[in-house]
């Protein structure tokens, strides 16, 4: 049986270089007297429990200044951005936040607030920034399963006992190497992104006149909306229970009440019980999370399956409908579930045309335009990083 003191990151990054450039960086480091030495995490970080508040205590807004950190593994663990509440519950940034459910570590650059069952890890050393934090996160997240397997009260002792391999010169941690490694890794990903965008044609992000018009109409408040009962818009069906013991191995997607991976929790040998395309919405577990299903599938009994009436469902149209559905789920929770009956009687607000018919064409155009604008922002960011790198290299 492995003891806590046996935890080690040997092999997590050491010898795992993924490109000639990273390999050269590591070779040069070793040739110049560098080495990888074991350090105990408890000597590098200390843990503090967060002053925790439920989201009902906050006012969230588009201009909210303070991240609200929760147990989610998405969006850097940030649920939303809140207005200032008070100083007593404000948590210092430039630290690592971790939720006790998934035990995934995230870098929090700025001061933040936090929800229940979260903790913050503060460095015991002076030089700490986003790149160094990223290096540590890649190591510490190797131990998420280990940390999830202990009681919450044992988290700190288990965390402190982890041993990590860090680059060192003369028994001192080489933070410069850590920063250089993450910087080169980022450049590697940017080069891959550039090649992918060109190969797929996604670098062509020019808006059509119709797409541009949809953005302008939305910005100018020229949209007419009506309220619709979800049960009138969708044929809603409940998923079917299938225990892990009864599942067989196969290729049918099994959709559960997870908050990640498009709801996919595995593949089973049973035949699909739902046809695609469809929208799946969790009413248990991660309540309100919705996903677009483009393959026939099996959904668990924690999931509602929605089929759009009177129009063809596409992934672009889902981009609008799924967002509206998730917003409508905000008042539901693990203890007040969005079950089939409540969902049928819930309402969503959708754009309508001059005849008060739901304007599915506008929704599709708008989402397509948003996609292109997002791609443009990624391309612009990528180009700026590449140009900045060239300027530095040529200095």
MOHUMO-V274779 format. One record per backbone hydrogen bond with DSSP energy under -0.5 kcal/mol. NH is the residue of the N-H (numbers start at 0). CO is the residue of the C=O. E is the energy in kcal/mol with one decimal. If there is no record, write none. Layout:
nh=NH co=CO e=E
nh=NH co=CO e=E
This chain:
nh=5 co=2 e=-1.4
nh=6 co=3 e=-1.6
nh=8 co=162 e=-1.3
nh=11 co=8 e=-2.9
nh=12 co=8 e=-0.6
nh=15 co=12 e=-2.5
nh=22 co=18 e=-2.5
nh=23 co=19 e=-2.6
nh=24 co=20 e=-2.2
nh=25 co=21 e=-2.3
nh=26 co=22 e=-2.7
nh=27 co=23 e=-2.8
nh=28 co=24 e=-1.8
nh=29 co=25 e=-2.3
nh=30 co=26 e=-2.8
nh=31 co=27 e=-1.5
nh=32 co=29 e=-1.5
nh=33 co=28 e=-2.3
nh=34 co=167 e=-2.0
nh=36 co=34 e=-0.5
nh=36 co=165 e=-2.6
nh=38 co=163 e=-2.6
nh=40 co=161 e=-3.0
nh=41 co=159 e=-2.0
nh=42 co=39 e=-1.6
nh=43 co=40 e=-1.6
nh=44 co=40 e=-2.6
nh=45 co=121 e=-2.2
nh=47 co=119 e=-2.6
nh=49 co=117 e=-1.4
nh=51 co=49 e=-1.0
nh=52 co=113 e=-1.9
nh=56 co=53 e=-2.1
nh=57 co=54 e=-1.7
nh=59 co=57 e=-0.6
nh=60 co=80 e=-1.7
nh=63 co=60 e=-1.8
nh=64 co=81 e=-0.6
nh=65 co=81 e=-2.5
nh=66 co=64 e=-0.5
nh=66 co=110 e=-0.6
nh=67 co=79 e=-2.5
nh=68 co=66 e=-0.7
nh=68 co=112 e=-3.0
nh=69 co=76 e=-2.7
nh=76 co=73 e=-1.9
nh=77 co=74 e=-2.0
nh=78 co=67 e=-2.9
nh=78 co=76 e=-0.5
nh=79 co=67 e=-0.7
nh=81 co=65 e=-3.4
nh=82 co=58 e=-2.7
nh=89 co=86 e=-0.8
nh=90 co=111 e=-3.3
nh=93 co=107 e=-2.0
nh=94 co=107 e=-1.5
nh=95 co=120 e=-2.5
nh=96 co=94 e=-0.5
nh=96 co=105 e=-2.7
nh=97 co=118 e=-2.5
nh=98 co=103 e=-0.8
nh=99 co=116 e=-3.1
nh=102 co=98 e=-1.8
nh=105 co=96 e=-2.2
nh=107 co=94 e=-2.9
nh=107 co=105 e=-0.5
nh=108 co=106 e=-0.7
nh=111 co=90 e=-2.2
nh=112 co=66 e=-2.8
nh=113 co=50 e=-0.5
nh=114 co=68 e=-2.7
nh=118 co=97 e=-2.5
nh=119 co=47 e=-2.5
nh=120 co=95 e=-3.6
nh=121 co=45 e=-2.9
nh=121 co=119 e=-0.5
nh=123 co=43 e=-3.3
nh=124 co=43 e=-0.5
nh=127 co=125 e=-1.2
nh=132 co=128 e=-2.7
nh=133 co=129 e=-2.3
nh=134 co=130 e=-1.9
nh=135 co=131 e=-2.1
nh=136 co=132 e=-2.9
nh=137 co=133 e=-2.0
nh=138 co=134 e=-1.0
nh=138 co=135 e=-0.5
nh=139 co=135 e=-3.3
nh=140 co=136 e=-2.6
nh=141 co=138 e=-1.3
nh=142 co=139 e=-2.0
nh=143 co=140 e=-1.2
nh=146 co=142 e=-2.6
nh=147 co=143 e=-2.5
nh=148 co=144 e=-1.2
nh=149 co=146 e=-1.1
nh=153 co=150 e=-1.6
nh=154 co=151 e=-1.5
nh=157 co=153 e=-2.1
nh=158 co=154 e=-3.1
nh=159 co=155 e=-3.0
nh=160 co=156 e=-1.2
nh=161 co=157 e=-0.6
nh=161 co=158 e=-1.1
nh=162 co=6 e=-1.0
nh=163 co=38 e=-2.9
nh=165 co=36 e=-2.8
nh=165 co=163 e=-0.6
nh=167 co=34 e=-3.2
nh=168 co=171 e=-2.6
nh=171 co=168 e=-1.9
nh=173 co=166 e=-3.1
nh=174 co=172 e=-1.3
nh=177 co=173 e=-1.7
nh=178 co=174 e=-2.4
nh=179 co=175 e=-2.4
nh=180 co=176 e=-2.8
nh=181 co=177 e=-2.2
nh=182 co=178 e=-2.5
nh=183 co=179 e=-2.4
nh=184 co=180 e=-2.2
nh=185 co=181 e=-2.4
nh=186 co=182 e=-2.1
nh=187 co=183 e=-2.2
nh=188 co=184 e=-2.0
nh=189 co=185 e=-2.1
nh=190 co=186 e=-2.2
nh=191 co=187 e=-2.1
nh=192 co=188 e=-2.6
nh=193 co=189 e=-2.5
nh=194 co=190 e=-2.1
nh=195 co=191 e=-2.4
nh=196 co=192 e=-2.7
nh=197 co=193 e=-1.8
nh=198 co=194 e=-2.4
nh=199 co=195 e=-2.3
nh=200 co=196 e=-0.8
nh=201 co=196 e=-0.9
nh=202 co=196 e=-1.3
nh=203 co=200 e=-1.6
nh=204 co=202 e=-1.1
nh=211 co=207 e=-2.8
nh=212 co=208 e=-2.2
nh=213 co=209 e=-2.0
nh=214 co=210 e=-1.6
nh=215 co=211 e=-2.2
nh=216 co=212 e=-2.8
nh=217 co=213 e=-2.0
nh=218 co=214 e=-2.7
nh=219 co=215 e=-2.2
nh=220 co=217 e=-1.1
nh=221 co=216 e=-2.8
nh=223 co=351 e=-0.6
nh=225 co=349 e=-2.2
nh=227 co=347 e=-3.1
nh=229 co=345 e=-2.9
nh=230 co=343 e=-2.1
nh=231 co=228 e=-1.4
nh=232 co=228 e=-1.1
nh=232 co=229 e=-0.6
nh=233 co=229 e=-2.4
nh=234 co=306 e=-3.0
nh=235 co=233 e=-0.8
nh=236 co=304 e=-2.8
nh=238 co=302 e=-2.6
nh=239 co=298 e=-2.5
nh=245 co=242 e=-0.8
nh=246 co=242 e=-0.8
nh=246 co=243 e=-0.6
nh=251 co=267 e=-2.6
nh=252 co=295 e=-0.6
nh=253 co=265 e=-2.8
nh=254 co=252 e=-0.6
nh=254 co=297 e=-3.1
nh=255 co=253 e=-0.6
nh=255 co=262 e=-2.6
nh=257 co=255 e=-0.6
nh=262 co=259 e=-1.9
nh=263 co=260 e=-2.3
nh=264 co=253 e=-2.7
nh=265 co=253 e=-0.8
nh=267 co=251 e=-2.6
nh=268 co=247 e=-1.8
nh=272 co=296 e=-1.5
nh=273 co=296 e=-2.4
nh=276 co=292 e=-0.7
nh=277 co=292 e=-1.5
nh=278 co=305 e=-2.3
nh=279 co=290 e=-2.4
nh=280 co=303 e=-2.8
nh=281 co=288 e=-2.4
nh=282 co=301 e=-2.1
nh=283 co=301 e=-1.3
nh=285 co=256 e=-1.6
nh=286 co=284 e=-1.9
nh=287 co=281 e=-3.3
nh=288 co=285 e=-1.7
nh=290 co=279 e=-2.1
nh=292 co=277 e=-2.9
nh=293 co=291 e=-0.6
nh=296 co=273 e=-2.2
nh=297 co=252 e=-2.6
nh=299 co=254 e=-2.7
nh=302 co=299 e=-1.6
nh=303 co=280 e=-3.0
nh=304 co=236 e=-3.5
nh=305 co=278 e=-3.4
nh=306 co=234 e=-2.1
nh=308 co=232 e=-2.9
nh=317 co=313 e=-2.4
nh=318 co=314 e=-1.6
nh=319 co=315 e=-0.8
nh=319 co=316 e=-0.9
nh=320 co=316 e=-2.6
nh=321 co=317 e=-3.8
nh=322 co=318 e=-0.6
nh=323 co=319 e=-2.0
nh=324 co=320 e=-2.7
nh=325 co=321 e=-2.2
nh=326 co=322 e=-2.0
nh=327 co=323 e=-1.9
nh=328 co=324 e=-0.8
nh=328 co=325 e=-0.7
nh=329 co=326 e=-1.2
nh=331 co=328 e=-2.0
nh=332 co=335 e=-2.3
nh=337 co=282 e=-0.6
nh=338 co=336 e=-1.5
nh=342 co=338 e=-2.8
nh=343 co=339 e=-2.3
nh=344 co=340 e=-1.3
nh=345 co=341 e=-0.6
nh=345 co=342 e=-1.1
nh=347 co=227 e=-2.5
nh=349 co=225 e=-2.2
nh=349 co=347 e=-0.5
nh=351 co=223 e=-2.8
nh=352 co=356 e=-2.7
nh=355 co=352 e=-2.0
nh=358 co=350 e=-2.5
nh=359 co=357 e=-1.5
nh=362 co=358 e=-1.8
nh=363 co=359 e=-2.2
nh=364 co=360 e=-2.5
nh=365 co=361 e=-2.9
nh=366 co=362 e=-2.2
nh=367 co=363 e=-2.2
nh=368 co=364 e=-2.4
nh=369 co=365 e=-2.4
nh=370 co=366 e=-2.6
nh=371 co=367 e=-2.1
nh=372 co=368 e=-2.4
nh=373 co=369 e=-2.4
nh=374 co=370 e=-2.6
nh=375 co=371 e=-2.6
nh=376 co=372 e=-2.2
nh=377 co=373 e=-2.1
nh=378 co=374 e=-2.9
nh=379 co=375 e=-3.0
nh=380 co=376 e=-2.4
nh=381 co=377 e=-2.8
nh=382 co=378 e=-2.8
nh=383 co=379 e=-2.3
nh=384 co=380 e=-2.3
nh=385 co=381 e=-2.4
nh=386 co=382 e=-2.5
nh=387 co=383 e=-2.7
nh=388 co=384 e=-2.5
nh=389 co=385 e=-2.3
nh=390 co=386 e=-2.4
nh=391 co=387 e=-2.2
nh=392 co=388 e=-2.7
nh=393 co=389 e=-2.3
nh=394 co=390 e=-0.5
nh=394 co=391 e=-0.8
